[in-house]
């Protein structure tokens, strides 16, 4: 029965694709619009960890908006696929959180701009042939100030309430209470979204202490390096210190990523 249902679904999708508008099809050629499964297959070589659930999650986060057939199937145009590739590259190569990626896309960033100019393989370009110009992984400057209620966070991240409570208990997120309602800022909302994805693989709040401890140690190290300049009353010097802090954070994040990749490769040998 299940195989028959699958066949019926395939036939229905094929019929809907055949009825697509002329702009989506070219005579004698396969449809330009791709199903979500076809998109996964097309991007798998460049992004081995791509999955249908990940693409759906990016859609839930309002980063993708594929067209739907009358039967509810997602259809991705070449533009949709290019946008998805850009998102995945920004995540992989620049470690940007979804909030920043959303801003980059809104500003008109295209896939061609994902890699730094003159930097093969997506590595940061160098300045004057010297030190690399690292792109900040995340801005440490003041965010928009937007706050999200627990209900909003749960709806947007698809996390469970008990998981958020566990994260609060282990100090991973804190939030703040206003008028009896707990709110979270943009960064904590992104943290919850990331942990919700990890939770699908059985990772819980108690397992995240290692991430929290590592982040605390890194932050303390960078603070120690730049403390005098960060405390300066000279606005220009303080601005330079903040830029240096973001640059150091980008280098540290990249180094941590490389160390993790090295160790993971040992596991699969």
C-alpha positions, -999 to 999 in steps of 0.1 A, spaced: 0 0 0 28 24 9 46 18 -24 14 24 -43 8 56 -24 43 67 -33 38 59 -69 5 79 -69 23 109 -54 50 107 -80 24 105 -108 6 135 -93 38 155 -91 47 146 -126 13 157 -138 16 190 -120 51 196 -134 37 190 -168 11 216 -162 36 242 -150 37 276 -167 59 280 -198 84 301 -179 92 270 -158 96 246 -187 115 246 -220 104 225 -249 122 192 -251 140 198 -218 134 187 -182 116 212 -160 137 240 -146 118 238 -113 132 211 -90 116 191 -62 132 193 -28 147 159 -32 162 169 -65 177 200 -49 193 179 -22 209 156 -49 221 186 -69 239 202 -39 251 170 -22 285 171 -38 293 206 -25 274 202 7 275 165 19 255 173 50 226 188 31 192 172 39 156 177 32 150 186 68 177 213 67 162 229 36 127 228 53 142 244 84 157 273 63 123 277 48 107 279 82 132 306 91 119 326 61 152 323 42 136 304 13 102 307 -3 97 280 -29 66 278 -50 40 252 -42 21 230 -66 -17 226 -60 -8 193 -43 15 210 -19 48 200 -34 77 224 -32 92 235 -65 126 253 -65 135 275 -94 172 281 -104 170 313 -85 158 294 -54 187 269 -57 212 297 -62 199 314 -30 201 282 -11 237 277 -23 246 312 -11 230 305 23 249 272 27 282 288 17 278 316 42 271 291 69 300 268 60 327 293 49 319 323 71 301 307 100 274 334 99 243 329 120 209 330 102 201 365 115 232 379 97 226 357 66 190 371 64 205 407 65 230 399 39 204 385 15 181 415 22 210 437 12 212 420 -22 242 397 -16 245 371 -44 263 338 -46 292 354 -64 299 376 -34 300 347 -10 337 341 -16 361 368 -8 377 384 -39 410 370 -47 406 342 -22 405 307 -38 385 281 -20 365 306 0 394 315 23 396 351 34 415 375 12 447 392 24 452 429 28 482 442 9 496 407 6 499 405 43 475 395 71 442 381 60 411 403 62 389 380 82 352 386 80 335 387 115 315 357 122 290 378 141 289 414 151 295 421 188 280 455 184 245 463 197 219 442 179 185 456 169 172 453 204 143 431 193 130 407 219 110 376 213 86 359 237 90 322 245 60 314 224 74 332 194 108 315 199 92 280 201 71 287 170 100 300 149 127 275 161 104 244 164 121 238 198 103 222 227 96 242 258 113 216 280 145 221 259 145 258 264 140 253 301 169 229 302 191 255 284 181 281 311 190 257 338 225 251 324 230 288 317 232 284 280 204 311 276 190 334 302 164 357 286 147 384 307 113 386 323 91 416 316 56 418 329 57 382 338 67 371 303 101 358 295 118 373 264 149 363 244 171 385 222 181 376 186 213 359 196 196 336 222 169 329 197 196 317 172 212 296 200 179 279 207 174 272 170 208 256 168 203 235 199 169 224 186 187 210 155 212 192 177 183 179 198 172 159 168 203 138 173 198 134 210 220 163 222 205 179 253 212 209 274 235 189 297 257 181 267 261 218 259 282 226 289 313 219 269 303 245 243 295 270 271 328 264 289 347 267 256 330 300 247 336 314 281 373 306 279 376 321 244 358 352 254 380 357 285 412 352 264 401 378 238 391 402 266 425 398 282 442 406 249 422 437 242 411 449 276 431 482 278 418 493 244 383 482 251 383 503 283 397 534 265 377 566 267 389 575 232 360 567 209 383 560 179 406 537 199 376 518 213 361 515 178 394 500 166 394 476 196 359 464 188 369 457 151 400 439 164 378 418 187 356 408 159 386 400 137 401 378 165 368 361 170 366 352 133 402 338 134 394 318 166 362 304 151 380 294 119 407 277 139 382 258 161 364 247 129 396 234 114 406 215 146 371 200 147 373 189 111 407 173 117 395 153 147 363 142 129 383 130 100 402 108 124 369 93 136 358 81 101 391 66 91 
